[in-house]
Every structure is written in C-alpha cells, then in structure tokens.
C-alpha cells in the first residue's frame, strides 16, 4: 500500500482517488476551495480522506498527483526540491502551455513549424489588425488556462470581429496578451506521452477531441465533451513532433503527461495548435482505464526512473455527462446538488469515472416499491465521464453509449456523436501515414 496525495484545482480528482482507494492505497485528496468546487464532492466514497490543507501531507506522500498546472505548481516544485514525490509539471514546463508564445518557440527550436501568428496586448488591437488585413484567423489567449475557453476559430474576418466585440462588451477581457494565428484547414489530431525522471515511459497516446457542446460540433466550446483515443505501438506523429522534445522537457524538469494538438493539412503536414502540459480531462479517465495493473504504482515507479507501464492498446471512446448550467458553471451549489443518478450498477461502475458526485441515501425503486438506499447524486455540473473500449472506434463508441443509456439524470447533457466523424477522417489520415492504429469499424 502506498500513500497518495491528490492536489486538485478543478474538482476532477475523484475518479483517480476512488480507484487508488479500491487498489488499497491510502488516499488524501485536497480540492481547492472556490465557488464551483462543492466541498461535498466525494462524500460517501470509501477509503478517501479529504484534507483542507495539502501542504502538511506533501512529505508524507509516496506520490503527489496534481490535476492541473496552475495555482500550486510553484509550491509543489518547492517541496519537490526538498524530496517530495511530486509527479507533475515544473514551473518551467507548465509555462509551455500557459504562455503559448513560449510553447511555440520551444517547438520551433526543434524544427516543428508553427502557423504564422501575431501577438497583441489587447483584444482591441487584435480587432484592428483583422480589419486591416481582412484575413481569417484563429483567436487564442496567452494568459492562464482559464482563458482557453476564449479560443475561437473564426468563419470569416467579419465573424471574428463580431465575436471579439461581443466578448469585450461582456467584460470577458483575457488576463494577458492575445494572439491571432493563421487559420489552417485540416483534421484535428493529438498525441501525448507520459514522462518519468529518465525520459518518456509507455507508449504514445493518439487522440481525437470533440470540444463543442452539441452534436454536429455545434454550441459553445466546453474544453471537451468526449474523446476517441488509444495507446499505440507506433506513432508517426509522435516521432515527428513530441519525440523531438524529450530532451527539452527533461531539461525543464518535467514529469507526468504531455500532449500536443495539431491540425493535419491535406498535404500531411501537422500544424501545432496547443500544448497540454498536465493530465488532460476527460482523456485521463481513458488512460486510467487502460492501465492493466495498479492505477498509481507506475507513477511511483516513474519517479524512480523505472517504466512499469501496462497500457492496453484498445481503442477507447469517452463521453462527458453533465447537467445545467454546464459549461458556464455559474449556477449555485443548491441548484447543482443532490440530483439522483439512477442506473449505476455493479456491472457498469468500472466504466464510470465520477467527477462532481457524492453518495447519499435517496429514494429508489426496487421492482414496484419505493425504497431508500445509498445512491450516487450530483455535486456540480461536470458530473462524470463514461468510457468504453473496443477493437474499433465504432465498437468502443457503441459500448460507451450502451453504458450512458443505462444512466438516468434529470436534464442530463451528453453529446451523442463522439467518434462518428472519424468514419470519413480516418481514411484521409491513413493515406497520409497517420493514425494507422485506429480503424472505424471491424
């Protein structure tokens, strides 16, 4: 049994905590107090101790796992220098994601070409540039991770100007500089790999994100509503891009997951769009489900320079299950708390990754009779992630939606087309030499 400390900024650590506890580890879980983080999350899940101050447990832990790379990274790095077993990004490596300009410079240094871009101090300056050039751009922030929801892929110069004006009128000014990047038409594709103290461990993981709220890729940008991914034995895009950055990441003191997102154009050139230098959500749930052995021991080993990964190479599809007012997270605790989640069974629990969930005694049906029993219920708007695995995209998607359809949650928000677009995109990528591990159907 090992001692696990989870430092959680965004109230997403329950699934990892729960699985570590099930594996027999002693788990302490800290969740940053903020309005959208319900302190009741995780109540009723056995084997997890929630702590109000993680600092006192830093030297106690055999593994410190941070869910993000923002608020506590400097403090975590301080304890790492004192010998704490922290498995996550350094201040310098986190900056590759937080400061997009620095991230692009790091890629360009190893020969990864980035789409042309220009940086502006304010949105107003960026707006004036669009009016002057009359070109189509992708708008991105250069501030912290919370600003990433403001990424906008414009449909035309006029569309971008209109969008920027609305954002400014709503008072949603980014906290730092902004950038306009030349629009690249292509297929969105990502690659990641975990890093231990002596370099990369395990296989590359290739992925396809679905960021919009609604099916057909409509609605607001949520960060991610579902993903198709898989660990792969060979990765052309990994070798061409992320693999070139191993030495640089080690020099920065990086540990943990690292991902790059791309647009692959019709000539087969991958144009980088973003770094993710931390666990990705919801894709971390797919990775966690792909671990054949202990959910945490491979991380502990990675700190000691060992590679004990046991990642399955099955294709996985995950789906985010949410409730209003997701993705805005402006509703009160009272509005988001205590909605029963029916349909959770011993048979499907292994496919469920609770996020904003707690357990309370609530009314349920036993045949035709009403009974009171412990039930999963909501503690926020980002409720859970459901994952399915298979030999193909279609099979994994069918399995995940079979599980989703077993659940019942009032006003449940689920995107129902995760993976469908790959039926057309995979042959195009295969012709360019990419994503050959993935088949749409068998």
SVG drawing of the C-alpha trace seen along z (x, -y; Angstrom):
<svg xmlns="http://www.w3.org/2000/svg" viewBox="-45 -49 63 56">
<polyline fill="none" stroke="black" stroke-width="0.4" points="0.0,0.0 1.3,-3.5 0.3,-6.9 -1.3,-9.0 -1.9,-12.8 -4.1,-14.4 -3.8,-18.2 -7.0,-19.1 -7.7,-22.6 -10.8,-21.8 -12.7,-19.2 -11.9,-16.4 -9.7,-14.1 -12.5,-11.8 -12.1,-9.0 -8.4,-8.7 -8.8,-8.9 -11.6,-6.3 -9.6,-3.8 -6.5,-4.3 -8.5,-3.6 -10.0,-0.5 -6.5,0.7 -5.7,0.5 -3.7,-2.8 -4.1,-5.4 -5.6,-8.4 -5.7,-12.0 -7.5,-14.4 -7.3,-18.2 -9.7,-20.2 -9.1,-24.0 -12.0,-25.9 -13.7,-28.0 -17.4,-28.6 -17.7,-25.9 -15.9,-23.3 -18.5,-21.7 -16.8,-20.6 -19.3,-17.7 -17.9,-16.1 -16.7,-12.5 -18.7,-12.2 -19.6,-8.5 -16.8,-7.1 -14.9,-4.7 -11.1,-4.9 -10.7,-8.6 -9.8,-11.3 -10.4,-14.8 -7.9,-17.3 -8.3,-21.1 -4.5,-21.7 -2.3,-19.6 1.0,-21.2 1.1,-19.2 0.8,-15.9 3.5,-16.8 6.4,-15.0 4.0,-12.2 3.1,-11.0 4.7,-8.4 3.1,-10.1 1.7,-13.6 -0.6,-13.8 -1.7,-17.3 -4.8,-17.6 -3.6,-20.8 -0.6,-23.0 -1.7,-26.4 -2.3,-27.5 0.0,-25.3 2.8,-24.4 5.4,-26.8 4.7,-25.4 4.8,-21.8 8.1,-22.4 9.4,-23.8 8.5,-20.5 9.9,-18.5 13.3,-20.1 13.0,-19.0 12.4,-15.4 8.7,-15.2 7.4,-12.6 5.7,-15.0 4.7,-13.6 3.8,-16.6 4.9,-19.6 7.6,-22.0 7.0,-25.8 9.1,-26.0 7.4,-23.1 3.9,-24.3 4.7,-27.6 4.9,-25.9 1.1,-25.6 0.3,-28.7 2.4,-31.0 1.6,-30.0 4.4,-32.1 7.0,-30.2 5.4,-26.9 5.7,-27.7 9.3,-28.9 10.1,-25.5 8.6,-23.7 10.3,-25.8 13.6,-25.3 13.5,-21.6 12.2,-22.1 8.4,-21.9 7.0,-24.6 4.1,-26.6 1.4,-28.5 2.2,-32.3 0.9,-34.3 1.0,-37.8 0.7,-38.9 -1.4,-41.8 -1.6,-43.5 -5.4,-43.8 -8.4,-42.4 -9.0,-45.9 -5.6,-45.9 -6.3,-42.4 -9.6,-43.6 -7.9,-46.5 -5.5,-44.0 -8.3,-41.9 -10.0,-44.9 -6.7,-46.0 -5.7,-42.6 -9.2,-41.2 -7.9,-37.7 -9.3,-34.7 -7.6,-33.9 -7.8,-31.7 -8.0,-33.8 -6.1,-32.5 -5.2,-33.9 -1.8,-34.0 -2.9,-34.1 -3.7,-31.4 -5.6,-28.1 -9.0,-29.6 -8.7,-31.9 -8.5,-28.9 -12.3,-28.8 -11.9,-32.0 -10.2,-30.2 -12.2,-31.0 -11.9,-29.6 -13.5,-32.2 -15.5,-31.5 -14.5,-34.8 -12.8,-38.1 -16.2,-39.7 -17.3,-36.8 -14.1,-37.2 -14.6,-41.0 -18.2,-40.5 -17.2,-37.8 -14.4,-39.9 -16.7,-42.9 -19.2,-40.7 -16.5,-39.4 -15.4,-42.9 -18.9,-44.2 -19.5,-41.3 -16.4,-42.2 -14.6,-38.9 -11.3,-40.5 -8.4,-38.0 -5.9,-38.4 -2.9,-38.7 -1.9,-39.2 -3.8,-37.6 -2.7,-36.2 -4.1,-35.8 -2.9,-32.7 -3.3,-32.0 -6.2,-29.6 -5.1,-26.1 -7.7,-23.8 -7.3,-20.2 -8.1,-17.3 -7.7,-17.9 -5.4,-15.2 -3.4,-14.9 -0.5,-12.9 0.7,-12.6 3.2,-10.6 4.0,-10.3 7.4,-11.2 9.3,-9.8 12.6,-11.0 14.7,-9.4 12.5,-10.3 9.4,-9.1 7.6,-6.0 5.0,-3.8 3.5,-4.2 2.4,-7.3 -1.3,-8.0 -3.1,-9.4 -6.4,-11.2 -9.3,-13.0 -11.1,-15.6 -14.7,-16.8 -14.8,-20.3 -18.2,-21.7 -21.2,-21.1 -23.6,-19.8 -23.6,-17.0 -22.5,-18.0 -19.9,-20.2 -22.3,-23.0 -22.7,-25.1 -20.2,-26.7 -16.7,-25.4 -16.6,-23.3 -13.0,-22.3 -14.0,-18.8 -17.3,-16.8 -15.7,-13.5 -12.6,-11.9 -11.5,-8.9 -8.1,-7.8 -5.7,-4.9 -2.2,-4.0 -0.3,-2.9 2.7,-0.8 3.9,-3.1 3.1,-6.8 4.3,-8.6 3.1,-12.0 4.7,-11.2 8.1,-10.6 7.9,-13.6 6.8,-16.0 6.6,-15.3 9.5,-12.8 11.8,-15.6 11.0,-17.5 12.0,-14.8 15.4,-16.3 14.0,-19.8 11.2,-18.6 13.7,-16.8 15.9,-19.9 12.8,-21.8 12.3,-19.2 9.0,-18.0 7.2,-14.9 3.8,-13.5 1.7,-13.8 2.5,-16.0 0.3,-16.5 0.4,-18.4 -2.6,-19.2 -2.4,-19.6 -4.3,-20.4 -3.1,-18.0 -3.5,-19.6 -4.2,-17.8 -0.5,-17.5 0.1,-15.6 1.8,-18.5 0.9,-18.7 0.5,-22.3 0.6,-22.5 -2.3,-24.2 -1.7,-23.8 0.3,-22.2 -1.2,-20.4 1.4,-20.0 -0.6,-18.2 -3.2,-15.5 -5.9,-16.1 -9.6,-16.0 -11.5,-13.8 -8.8,-11.8 -7.1,-11.0 -10.0,-8.8 -9.4,-6.8 -5.8,-6.4 -6.6,-5.4 -9.0,-2.7 -6.2,-1.4 -3.8,-0.7 -3.8,3.1 -2.2,3.1 -2.2,0.8 -3.6,-2.7 -0.8,-4.5 2.3,-2.2 3.5,-3.0 3.6,-6.7 5.6,-6.0 8.0,-3.9 8.3,-6.6 9.7,-8.9 12.4,-6.4 13.3,-6.2 11.5,-2.9 9.0,-2.1 6.4,0.2 3.5,-1.0 1.0,1.6 -1.2,-0.4 -3.8,1.6 -3.8,0.6 -7.6,1.0 -9.3,-1.9 -11.4,-4.0 -14.2,-6.4 -15.2,-8.6 -18.3,-10.8 -18.8,-13.6 -22.1,-13.5 -23.0,-16.9 -26.0,-18.9 -27.1,-22.6 -25.7,-25.1 -22.6,-23.4 -20.4,-24.6 -20.9,-28.0 -20.6,-26.9 -22.5,-29.9 -25.3,-28.1 -25.4,-28.0 -24.5,-24.9 -28.2,-24.5 -29.2,-24.2 -26.5,-21.7 -26.5,-19.4 -28.5,-16.3 -29.8,-15.3 -30.1,-11.4 -28.1,-9.4 -30.1,-6.3 -28.7,-3.3 -25.3,-2.9 -24.8,0.8 -22.0,3.2 -21.8,4.2 -21.2,0.7 -19.3,-1.0 -16.0,0.0 -16.9,-2.2 -17.9,-5.2 -15.5,-7.9 -17.3,-10.2 -16.3,-13.8 -18.8,-16.0 -20.6,-13.1 -21.4,-12.2 -23.3,-9.3 -26.4,-9.9 -29.4,-7.8 -32.1,-8.7 -35.3,-7.2 -35.0,-4.5 -37.2,-1.8 -37.0,1.9 -39.4,3.5 -42.6,1.6 -41.7,0.5 -40.0,-2.8 -37.0,-2.2 -34.4,-4.4 -30.8,-3.4 -27.3,-4.9 -27.2,-6.5 -24.8,-8.5 -26.0,-12.0 -24.7,-15.3 -22.4,-17.8 -21.7,-20.0 -22.3,-20.4 -19.4,-18.3 -20.9,-15.1 -18.9,-12.2 -17.1,-10.6 -18.1,-7.3 -15.6,-5.2 -15.9,-2.3 -13.2,-0.2 -13.1,1.9 -11.2,3.1 -12.5,0.2 -13.9,-3.3 -17.4,-2.2 -17.2,0.7 -15.8,-1.4 -18.5,-4.1 -21.3,-1.6 -20.1,-0.3 -19.8,-3.7 -23.2,-4.8 -24.7,-1.5 -23.5,-2.4 -24.6,-6.0 -28.1,-4.9 -28.3,-2.9 -28.0,-6.1 -30.8,-8.4 -30.1,-12.0 -32.6,-14.9 -31.6,-17.3 -28.6,-15.2 -26.3,-16.8 -24.5,-14.3 -23.1,-14.7 -24.3,-11.6 -22.0,-11.6 -18.5,-11.2 -16.3,-9.4 -18.7,-9.5 -16.7,-12.0 -13.8,-9.6 -15.5,-7.4 -14.6,-10.0 -11.4,-11.4 -9.5,-8.1 -9.1,-7.1 -7.8,-10.6 -5.3,-10.3 -4.3,-6.8 -3.5,-7.9 -1.1,-10.5 0.5,-7.8 -1.1,-8.9 -3.4,-7.2 -2.9,-3.7 -3.7,-2.1 -7.3,-3.3 -10.0,-1.6 -13.5,-2.9 -15.2,0.5 -14.1,4.1"/>
</svg>
